[in-house]
Amino acid sequence: MTFRSILCPVDFSPQSRTALEHAVAMARRFASRLAVVYVNDPLLLAAAKTAYRGQRHFVDQTRAELARFVKPVASVWRERHEHVALVVSAGNPAEEILSQVRQRRSDLVVMGSHGLSGIQKVFFGSTTEQVLRQASAPVLAVPPATRKAGGRGIEFARVIAPIDLAGEWQSDAVRAATIANEFNARLLLVHVLAPVQAPPWARAAARANERRRIEKATAALERVRTKLFARLQPITSHVVVGNPADAIVRLANSRGSLVVMSLRGTAGVWGMRRGAIAYRVLTHSSTPVLALPRRRIGGRFLVRARSAVNEMLTARDRTEMAGIDALLSVGAGRTPLKR
């Protein structure tokens, strides 16, 4: 994975400046073209015809303000500053952003997310949400709590890759490894096991079953780490039991972290519907989240990846890790789930 063309929508807010800092950091790392876009409200343009001696004059002034907004951030990218394209358009913000993505063939969108403080945490910024739902390119969503980079640029010390061993995880892991390699960051592969909800009389059996599931998943992740990413150092793996979204947010909420995860996964679990894992992570994390559209990969890597996991996990193990037969596996003497 490489980012040749990056698009960063801004609205002149402090948060969009932070998003721009991330866009510049990504462009510098990947030697990408960078375009910064601002979308005018059509009603504002109509009002500006009188106040600014015509719509064209207002657009020109907006472009000048956009240049002043970009210059202090792009100054840390001196050698490529001249390649920052400034775009001023009008219309529905999400539609205009998606149109620019198509026109410029952007393979990364970097934008801030709004309305993520206090009681508003349950509501995602409408423009960011629409772009996330419809964009065919990865979207780096930068939350308001992200610490400003200052003059040294953005640095990621840890890239967190949540992967579902029971689903299509290979492309997510590969793309997270690419980001970690570019930033010389530590890659953390995470698999979250759903907890077994057992009645009081079966808790001892549930604990024993949970230990076995953790051991299996840990061995599988370690196999992936050593066989597929042997050249990428440092890299660690971690198995957590609990609610997937909450576990990922807890791991991510540390300075210098970046979460890389897919928007669409097995049965839509990772999707953008409200309550889905990716949606909850995007709305609750205080660190940037690189949301990836689902992409399947093939060839020799896919064969190696499947072999590495299948050597450690049987079909029943994968089913248990997905939590499908968790309750059935607790009671002594119960018939195992059959395929």
C-alpha positions as CSV (number, residue, x, y, z in Angstrom):
1,M,0.0,0.0,0.0
2,T,1.2,3.4,-0.9
3,F,-0.4,6.9,-0.9
4,R,0.3,8.8,-4.1
5,S,-2.4,11.4,-3.8
6,I,-3.7,12.7,-0.5
7,L,-6.8,14.9,0.0
8,C,-7.4,17.0,3.1
9,P,-10.7,18.8,3.5
10,V,-10.5,21.8,6.0
11,D,-13.0,24.3,7.4
12,F,-10.5,26.7,9.0
13,S,-11.1,25.2,12.5
14,P,-8.3,24.3,14.9
15,Q,-9.3,20.7,14.5
16,S,-8.9,20.8,10.7
17,R,-5.5,22.3,11.2
18,T,-4.6,19.3,13.2
19,A,-5.9,17.1,10.5
20,L,-3.8,19.0,8.0
21,E,-0.7,18.3,10.1
22,H,-1.5,14.6,9.8
23,A,-2.0,15.0,6.0
24,V,1.4,16.7,5.7
25,A,3.0,14.0,7.8
26,M,1.6,11.2,5.6
27,A,2.5,13.1,2.4
28,R,6.1,13.6,3.6
29,R,6.4,9.9,4.5
30,F,5.0,8.6,1.3
31,A,6.2,11.4,-1.1
32,S,2.6,12.0,-2.1
33,R,0.8,14.8,-3.8
34,L,-1.3,16.8,-1.4
35,A,-4.5,18.7,-2.1
36,V,-6.3,20.8,0.5
37,V,-10.0,21.5,-0.2
38,Y,-12.5,24.0,1.3
39,V,-16.1,23.8,0.4
40,N,-18.2,27.0,0.5
41,D,-21.8,26.9,1.5
42,P,-23.9,27.9,-1.6
43,L,-26.0,30.2,0.6
44,L,-22.9,32.0,1.7
45,L,-21.8,32.5,-1.9
46,A,-25.2,34.0,-2.8
47,A,-24.9,36.5,0.1
48,A,-21.3,37.3,-0.9
49,K,-22.3,38.7,-4.3
50,T,-23.2,41.9,-2.6
51,A,-20.9,42.1,0.3
52,Y,-17.8,41.1,-1.6
53,R,-18.5,42.8,-5.0
54,G,-19.3,39.6,-6.7
55,Q,-19.0,35.9,-6.1
56,R,-15.6,35.6,-8.0
57,H,-14.0,38.1,-5.6
58,F,-15.2,36.2,-2.6
59,V,-13.9,32.9,-4.0
60,D,-10.5,34.5,-4.7
61,Q,-10.4,35.9,-1.1
62,T,-11.3,32.4,0.2
63,R,-8.4,30.9,-1.8
64,A,-6.0,33.5,-0.3
65,E,-7.2,32.7,3.2
66,L,-6.8,29.0,2.5
67,A,-3.2,29.6,1.4
68,R,-2.5,31.5,4.6
69,F,-4.1,28.7,6.6
70,V,-2.0,26.0,4.9
71,K,1.4,27.8,4.9
72,P,2.4,27.5,8.6
73,V,1.6,23.8,8.6
74,A,3.2,23.0,5.3
75,S,6.3,24.9,6.2
76,V,7.6,21.7,7.9
77,W,7.4,20.1,4.5
78,R,9.7,22.7,2.8
79,E,11.0,20.5,0.0
80,R,7.5,19.7,-1.3
81,H,5.6,22.8,-0.3
82,E,5.2,23.9,-3.9
83,H,3.2,20.7,-4.6
84,V,0.3,21.5,-2.3
85,A,-2.8,22.1,-4.4
86,L,-5.5,24.5,-3.0
87,V,-9.1,23.8,-4.0
88,V,-12.1,26.0,-3.3
89,S,-15.5,24.7,-4.3
90,A,-19.2,25.1,-3.4
91,G,-22.0,22.7,-2.6
92,N,-22.7,19.8,-0.2
93,P,-19.4,19.2,1.7
94,A,-19.4,15.4,1.6
95,E,-20.4,15.3,-2.1
96,E,-17.8,17.8,-3.1
97,I,-15.1,15.9,-1.1
98,L,-16.0,12.6,-2.7
99,S,-16.0,14.3,-6.1
100,Q,-12.5,15.6,-5.5
101,V,-11.4,12.1,-4.4
102,R,-12.6,10.7,-7.8
103,Q,-11.2,13.6,-9.9
104,R,-7.8,13.5,-8.3
105,R,-7.7,9.7,-7.8
106,S,-6.9,10.3,-4.2
107,D,-5.9,7.1,-2.3
108,L,-6.1,8.7,1.2
109,V,-8.5,11.3,2.7
110,V,-7.4,13.0,5.9
111,M,-10.0,14.9,7.8
112,G,-11.1,15.9,11.3
113,S,-14.1,14.4,13.0
114,H,-16.6,16.8,14.8
115,G,-19.0,16.5,17.7
116,L,-17.0,14.0,19.7
117,S,-17.0,15.7,23.2
118,G,-19.3,15.1,26.2
119,I,-22.8,14.1,25.4
120,Q,-22.2,14.6,21.7
121,K,-19.9,11.6,21.6
122,V,-22.7,9.5,20.3
123,F,-23.0,11.6,17.2
124,F,-20.4,11.5,14.5
125,G,-19.6,14.6,12.4
126,S,-22.1,14.3,9.5
127,T,-19.6,15.2,6.8
128,T,-16.9,12.8,8.0
129,E,-19.5,10.1,8.5
130,Q,-20.8,10.5,4.9
131,V,-17.3,10.4,3.5
132,L,-16.4,7.3,5.5
133,R,-19.6,5.5,4.3
134,Q,-19.0,6.3,0.6
135,A,-15.3,6.7,0.0
136,S,-13.5,4.0,-1.8
137,A,-10.2,5.2,-0.4
138,P,-8.9,4.9,3.2
139,V,-9.9,7.8,5.5
140,L,-7.7,9.0,8.3
141,A,-10.1,10.4,10.9
142,V,-8.4,12.8,13.3
143,P,-10.3,13.4,16.6
144,P,-10.3,16.7,18.5
145,A,-8.3,15.3,21.4
146,T,-5.3,14.6,19.2
147,R,-2.2,16.5,20.5
148,K,-0.8,19.1,18.1
149,A,2.4,18.2,16.4
150,G,4.1,21.6,16.7
151,G,7.1,22.1,14.4
152,R,8.4,18.6,14.4
153,G,5.5,17.0,12.4
154,I,3.4,14.0,13.3
155,E,5.1,10.8,14.6
156,F,3.5,7.5,15.4
157,A,5.3,5.3,17.9
158,R,2.7,2.5,17.7
159,V,0.4,1.2,15.0
160,I,-2.5,-0.9,16.4
161,A,-4.0,-3.4,14.0
162,P,-7.2,-5.2,15.3
163,I,-7.6,-8.4,13.3
164,D,-10.4,-10.9,13.3
165,L,-8.8,-14.3,12.9
166,A,-12.1,-15.9,12.1
167,G,-12.7,-13.4,9.2
168,E,-10.8,-11.8,6.3
169,W,-7.9,-10.1,8.3
170,Q,-5.0,-10.5,5.9
171,S,-5.3,-7.2,4.0
172,D,-5.8,-5.2,7.2
173,A,-2.6,-6.7,8.7
174,V,-0.5,-6.0,5.6
175,R,-1.7,-2.4,5.3
176,A,-1.1,-1.7,9.0
177,A,2.4,-3.2,8.6
178,T,3.1,-0.8,5.7
179,I,2.2,2.2,7.8
180,A,4.2,1.0,10.8
181,N,7.2,0.4,8.5
182,E,7.0,4.0,7.0
183,F,6.9,5.6,10.5
184,N,9.4,3.2,12.1
185,A,6.7,2.4,14.6
186,R,6.0,-0.7,16.6
187,L,3.2,-2.8,15.1
188,L,0.7,-4.4,17.6
189,L,-1.5,-7.1,16.2
190,V,-4.6,-7.4,18.4
191,H,-7.3,-10.1,18.5
192,V,-10.3,-9.6,20.8
193,L,-12.1,-12.7,22.1
194,A,-15.8,-12.3,23.0
195,P,-16.3,-13.3,26.7
196,V,-18.3,-16.4,27.5
197,Q,-21.5,-15.5,29.4
198,A,-21.7,-18.5,31.8
199,P,-24.2,-19.1,34.6
200,P,-22.7,-19.2,38.2
201,W,-22.6,-23.0,38.4
202,A,-20.5,-23.2,35.2
203,R,-18.0,-20.4,35.8
204,A,-15.1,-22.8,36.6
205,A,-15.6,-24.6,33.2
206,A,-15.9,-21.2,31.5
207,R,-12.6,-20.0,32.9
208,A,-10.9,-23.2,31.7
209,N,-12.5,-22.8,28.3
210,E,-11.4,-19.1,28.2
211,R,-7.8,-20.0,29.0
212,R,-7.8,-22.5,26.2
213,R,-9.2,-20.0,23.7
214,I,-6.6,-17.4,24.7
215,E,-3.8,-19.9,24.3
216,K,-5.1,-20.9,20.8
217,A,-5.5,-17.3,19.7
218,T,-2.1,-16.3,21.1
219,A,-0.4,-19.1,19.4
220,A,-2.1,-18.2,16.1
221,L,-1.1,-14.5,16.4
222,E,2.4,-15.5,17.2
223,R,2.5,-17.7,14.2
224,V,1.4,-14.8,12.0
225,R,3.9,-12.5,13.6
226,T,6.9,-14.8,13.1
227,K,6.0,-16.3,9.7
228,L,4.6,-13.3,7.9
229,F,6.2,-10.3,9.4
230,A,9.6,-11.6,10.3
231,R,11.3,-8.7,8.6
232,L,9.3,-6.0,10.4
233,Q,10.7,-5.1,13.8
234,P,9.6,-4.4,16.4
235,I,6.2,-6.2,16.3
236,T,4.1,-7.7,19.1
237,S,0.8,-9.5,19.4
238,H,-1.8,-9.3,22.0
239,V,-5.1,-11.2,22.8
240,V,-7.8,-9.5,24.8
241,V,-11.1,-10.8,26.2
242,G,-13.9,-8.3,26.2
243,N,-16.0,-6.0,24.1
244,P,-14.0,-5.5,20.9
245,A,-14.6,-1.8,20.5
246,D,-13.9,-1.0,24.2
247,A,-10.8,-3.1,24.2
248,I,-9.4,-1.4,21.0
249,V,-10.2,2.1,22.4
250,R,-8.4,1.3,25.7
251,L,-5.3,0.1,23.8
252,A,-5.4,3.1,21.4
253,N,-5.8,5.9,23.9
254,S,-2.1,6.5,24.4
255,R,0.2,9.1,23.0
256,G,1.7,8.4,19.6
257,S,-0.8,5.6,18.6
258,L,-2.6,5.0,15.3
259,V,-5.4,2.5,14.8
260,V,-5.6,0.9,11.4
261,M,-8.8,-1.1,10.9
262,S,-11.2,-2.1,8.2
263,L,-14.6,-0.5,7.8
264,R,-16.2,-3.6,6.4
265,G,-15.6,-7.1,7.7
266,T,-17.2,-10.4,8.2
267,A,-21.0,-10.0,8.3
268,G,-20.6,-6.2,8.5
269,V,-19.4,-6.3,12.1
270,W,-16.7,-3.8,11.4
271,G,-18.9,-1.5,9.4
272,M,-20.1,2.1,9.6
273,R,-23.6,1.4,11.0
274,R,-24.1,2.9,14.5
275,G,-23.1,0.4,17.2
276,A,-20.6,-1.4,14.9
277,I,-17.1,-1.9,16.1
278,A,-15.4,0.5,13.7
279,Y,-18.0,3.1,14.3
280,R,-17.6,2.9,18.1
281,V,-13.8,3.1,17.8
282,L,-14.0,6.1,15.5
283,T,-16.4,8.0,17.9
284,H,-14.7,7.1,21.1
285,S,-11.0,7.0,20.4
286,S,-8.8,10.0,21.3
287,T,-6.2,8.9,18.7
288,P,-6.4,9.0,14.9
289,V,-8.0,6.0,13.2
290,L,-7.1,5.0,9.6
291,A,-10.4,3.4,8.4
292,L,-9.8,1.1,5.5
293,P,-12.4,0.0,2.9
294,R,-12.5,-3.7,2.6
295,R,-10.0,-5.2,0.1
296,R,-9.2,-8.8,-0.4
297,I,-5.8,-9.9,-1.3
298,G,-4.6,-13.1,-2.9
299,G,-1.5,-14.9,-4.3
300,R,1.3,-16.4,-2.3
301,F,0.7,-14.2,0.7
302,L,-2.9,-15.4,1.1
303,V,-1.8,-19.0,0.9
304,R,0.9,-18.4,3.6
305,A,-1.4,-16.5,5.8
306,R,-4.2,-19.0,5.8
307,S,-1.7,-21.8,6.3
308,A,-0.2,-20.1,9.3
309,V,-3.5,-19.7,11.0
310,N,-5.0,-23.0,10.0
311,E,-2.0,-24.8,11.5
312,M,-2.9,-23.4,14.8
313,L,-6.7,-23.3,14.7
314,T,-9.2,-25.9,13.8
315,A,-12.6,-25.0,12.4
316,R,-14.1,-25.4,15.9
317,D,-11.5,-23.2,17.4
318,R,-12.3,-20.4,15.0
319,T,-16.0,-20.8,15.7
320,E,-15.4,-20.6,19.4
321,M,-13.3,-17.5,19.1
322,A,-16.1,-15.8,17.2
323,G,-18.3,-16.6,20.2
324,I,-20.9,-18.5,18.2
325,D,-20.9,-21.6,20.3
326,A,-19.5,-20.0,23.5
327,L,-22.5,-21.1,25.6
328,L,-22.7,-24.6,24.2
329,S,-19.0,-25.2,25.0
330,V,-19.4,-24.5,28.7
331,G,-21.7,-27.2,30.1
332,A,-20.2,-30.5,30.8
333,G,-21.5,-33.4,28.7
334,R,-23.2,-31.2,26.1
335,T,-23.0,-32.2,22.5
336,P,-20.4,-30.2,20.6
337,L,-21.5,-27.9,17.8
338,K,-21.5,-29.8,14.5
339,R,-20.9,-28.3,11.1
